[in-house]
Amino acid sequence: MTFQRARSEEQRQARRRAILDTAAAMLDEMPVAELSLNELSRRVGLAKSNVLRYFESREAVLLELLDDFLGCWITELERELAEGVDAHAPAEVRAAQLADVLSRSLADRTVLCDLFGAQGGVLERNVSVEVVKRHKRASLARLEAATGLLCRHVPELGEGAQLFCLMGLASAGALSSYVPPPPSVLAAYAEEPALCVLHIELREALRTAFTSMLLGVLPRG
């Protein structure tokens, strides 16, 4: 892919979109930690200096991509919750169904979880204050949307819904870093099966974590 110099705002937006789409395709092949600005530039067909005209760093690209992925997930989650949570069930049952839907949904979106895992420790470390503010504003809007969505199905969460959303997404990022295990860990499990108790299956780990958090924020009977 090669580009002429962008001269209009429409062309500049097209360049930005091409960079984001290329980065998204790379994350289907590699973890966030392995995505380099050099390889992104090569694949998008722009010099590294030209990519930096549109995004100030690799981390700025990935922060914007995180917002894109999060927005798509919330849109799809609305349908998944409508199908998976029984509106007429008791609060405890609906909370368990909510935990099940969320764990399944996030376990199927490992790239989103990987981005969450890198957000605080990596992606927010090499960007300007302006990029951080733009990212945090977008994150706040996504958080409000997700909170409203969860309250629609489990209104008993009340003010605890926002905290649950924050902690839930942070947990998804942290737990996803253990999946899949590297070859050395798999070899250790094979040689000493007793160690397998430490193996994490992402969906089940998320379901357990979400259920525990929901117990903490649901009002006591």
C-alpha positions as CSV (number, residue, x, y, z in Angstrom):
1,M,0.0,0.0,0.0
2,T,1.4,3.4,-1.0
3,F,0.0,6.9,-0.5
4,Q,0.3,10.3,-2.1
5,R,0.7,13.2,0.3
6,A,-2.6,14.0,2.0
7,R,-3.8,17.5,1.1
8,S,-7.3,17.6,2.4
9,E,-8.9,16.8,5.8
10,E,-10.7,13.8,4.1
11,Q,-7.4,12.4,2.9
12,R,-5.8,12.9,6.3
13,Q,-8.6,11.0,8.0
14,A,-8.2,8.3,5.4
15,R,-4.5,8.0,6.3
16,R,-5.4,7.8,10.0
17,R,-8.0,5.1,9.3
18,A,-5.5,3.1,7.2
19,I,-2.9,3.2,10.0
20,L,-5.5,2.0,12.6
21,D,-6.9,-0.7,10.3
22,T,-3.3,-2.0,9.6
23,A,-2.5,-2.0,13.3
24,A,-5.7,-3.9,14.0
25,A,-4.8,-6.5,11.4
26,M,-1.3,-6.9,13.0
27,L,-2.9,-7.5,16.4
28,D,-4.6,-10.6,14.9
29,E,-1.1,-12.0,14.3
30,M,0.9,-10.8,17.3
31,P,0.4,-9.5,20.9
32,V,0.5,-5.8,21.6
33,A,4.0,-5.9,23.0
34,E,5.4,-7.1,19.6
35,L,3.7,-4.5,17.4
36,S,6.5,-2.0,16.4
37,L,6.2,1.3,14.7
38,N,8.7,0.2,12.1
39,E,6.7,-2.8,11.0
40,L,3.4,-0.8,11.2
41,S,5.0,1.8,8.9
42,R,6.2,-0.8,6.5
43,R,2.8,-2.5,6.2
44,V,0.9,0.7,5.8
45,G,3.2,1.9,3.1
46,L,4.4,5.1,4.8
47,A,7.7,6.2,6.1
48,K,7.9,6.1,9.9
49,S,8.2,9.9,9.9
50,N,4.9,10.1,8.0
51,V,3.1,7.8,10.3
52,L,4.2,10.2,13.1
53,R,2.5,13.0,11.3
54,Y,-0.8,11.3,12.2
55,F,0.0,9.7,15.5
56,E,2.7,10.9,17.9
57,S,3.8,7.4,18.9
58,R,3.0,3.7,18.6
59,E,1.2,4.0,21.9
60,A,-1.1,6.8,20.6
61,V,-2.1,4.5,17.7
62,L,-2.9,1.7,20.1
63,L,-4.9,3.9,22.5
64,E,-7.1,5.1,19.7
65,L,-7.5,1.5,18.6
66,L,-8.4,0.5,22.1
67,D,-11.3,3.0,22.0
68,D,-12.4,1.7,18.7
69,F,-12.4,-1.9,19.9
70,L,-14.2,-1.0,23.1
71,G,-16.9,0.8,21.3
72,C,-17.5,-2.1,19.0
73,W,-17.6,-4.5,22.0
74,I,-20.2,-2.4,23.9
75,T,-22.4,-2.3,20.8
76,E,-22.2,-6.1,20.5
77,L,-22.6,-6.6,24.3
78,E,-26.0,-4.9,24.2
79,R,-27.3,-7.8,22.0
80,E,-25.5,-10.5,24.0
81,L,-26.9,-9.3,27.3
82,A,-30.4,-9.1,25.8
83,E,-30.1,-12.7,24.8
84,G,-28.3,-13.9,27.9
85,V,-30.0,-12.2,30.9
86,D,-33.5,-13.1,31.9
87,A,-35.3,-9.8,32.8
88,H,-37.8,-11.7,35.1
89,A,-35.2,-13.6,37.2
90,P,-34.2,-12.6,40.7
91,A,-31.3,-10.2,41.1
92,E,-28.8,-13.0,42.1
93,V,-29.7,-15.0,39.0
94,R,-29.4,-12.1,36.7
95,A,-26.0,-11.2,38.3
96,A,-24.8,-14.7,37.6
97,Q,-26.0,-14.5,34.0
98,L,-24.4,-11.1,33.6
99,A,-21.0,-12.6,34.8
100,D,-21.4,-15.5,32.4
101,V,-22.2,-13.2,29.4
102,L,-19.3,-10.8,30.2
103,S,-16.8,-13.6,30.7
104,R,-17.7,-15.3,27.4
105,S,-17.8,-12.1,25.5
106,L,-14.4,-10.9,26.7
107,A,-12.7,-14.3,26.5
108,D,-13.7,-14.2,22.8
109,R,-12.0,-10.8,22.3
110,T,-8.4,-11.5,23.4
111,V,-7.0,-8.5,21.5
112,L,-9.3,-6.1,23.4
113,C,-8.2,-7.8,26.7
114,D,-4.5,-7.5,25.6
115,L,-5.0,-3.8,25.0
116,F,-6.6,-3.3,28.4
117,G,-3.6,-5.2,30.0
118,A,-1.1,-2.8,28.3
119,Q,-3.1,0.4,28.9
120,G,-1.8,1.6,32.2
121,G,1.7,0.1,32.2
122,V,2.6,0.7,28.6
123,L,0.2,2.6,26.3
124,E,-0.2,5.7,28.6
125,R,3.5,6.0,29.1
126,N,4.7,7.5,25.8
127,V,2.0,10.0,24.9
128,S,1.4,13.7,25.4
129,V,-1.0,15.2,27.9
130,E,-3.3,16.1,25.0
131,V,-3.4,12.5,23.8
132,V,-4.1,11.3,27.4
133,K,-6.9,13.8,27.8
134,R,-8.5,12.8,24.6
135,H,-8.2,9.1,25.4
136,K,-9.6,9.6,28.9
137,R,-12.6,11.6,27.6
138,A,-13.3,8.8,25.2
139,S,-12.9,6.1,27.9
140,L,-15.2,8.0,30.2
141,A,-17.9,8.1,27.5
142,R,-17.4,4.3,27.0
143,L,-17.6,3.7,30.7
144,E,-20.8,5.6,31.0
145,A,-22.3,3.6,28.1
146,A,-21.2,0.3,29.6
147,T,-22.5,1.2,33.1
148,G,-25.9,2.2,31.7
149,L,-26.1,-1.1,29.8
150,L,-25.3,-3.2,32.9
151,C,-27.8,-1.2,35.0
152,R,-30.5,-1.9,32.4
153,H,-30.2,-5.6,33.2
154,V,-29.2,-5.5,36.8
155,P,-30.5,-2.2,38.2
156,E,-29.7,-3.4,41.7
157,L,-26.1,-2.6,41.0
158,G,-26.9,1.1,41.4
159,E,-23.8,3.2,42.1
160,G,-21.7,0.1,42.2
161,A,-22.1,-0.5,38.5
162,Q,-19.4,1.9,37.4
163,L,-16.9,0.5,39.9
164,F,-17.7,-3.0,38.7
165,C,-17.2,-2.0,35.0
166,L,-13.8,-0.5,35.9
167,M,-12.6,-3.4,37.9
168,G,-14.0,-5.9,35.5
169,L,-12.1,-4.5,32.5
170,A,-8.9,-4.2,34.5
171,S,-9.3,-7.8,35.6
172,A,-9.8,-8.9,31.9
173,G,-6.6,-7.1,31.0
174,A,-4.6,-8.7,33.9
175,L,-5.9,-12.2,33.4
176,S,-5.4,-12.2,29.6
177,S,-1.7,-11.8,30.1
178,Y,-1.5,-15.4,31.2
179,V,-3.2,-16.7,28.1
180,P,-1.9,-18.6,26.2
181,P,0.9,-19.9,28.4
182,P,4.4,-19.7,26.8
183,P,6.0,-23.1,25.7
184,S,8.2,-23.2,28.8
185,V,5.1,-23.0,31.1
186,L,3.3,-25.7,29.1
187,A,6.4,-27.9,29.3
188,A,6.5,-27.4,33.0
189,Y,2.9,-28.4,33.4
190,A,3.5,-31.5,31.2
191,E,6.5,-32.6,33.3
192,E,4.8,-31.9,36.7
193,P,1.0,-32.2,36.3
194,A,0.5,-31.0,39.9
195,L,1.5,-27.5,38.7
196,C,-1.6,-27.4,36.4
197,V,-3.6,-26.1,39.3
198,L,-2.0,-22.7,38.4
199,H,-3.2,-22.9,34.8
200,I,-5.7,-20.2,33.9
201,E,-8.6,-20.8,31.5
202,L,-9.6,-17.2,30.6
203,R,-13.3,-17.5,30.4
204,E,-13.7,-19.4,33.7
205,A,-11.2,-17.1,35.4
206,L,-13.2,-14.1,34.2
207,R,-16.5,-15.6,35.3
208,T,-15.2,-16.3,38.8
209,A,-13.7,-12.8,39.1
210,F,-16.9,-11.1,37.8
211,T,-19.1,-13.2,40.1
212,S,-17.0,-12.3,43.1
213,M,-17.0,-8.6,42.2
214,L,-20.8,-8.6,41.7
215,L,-21.3,-10.1,45.2
216,G,-19.3,-7.2,46.5
217,V,-21.3,-4.4,44.8
218,L,-24.9,-5.9,45.0
219,P,-26.9,-4.6,47.9
220,R,-27.3,-7.0,50.8
221,G,-30.7,-8.6,51.3
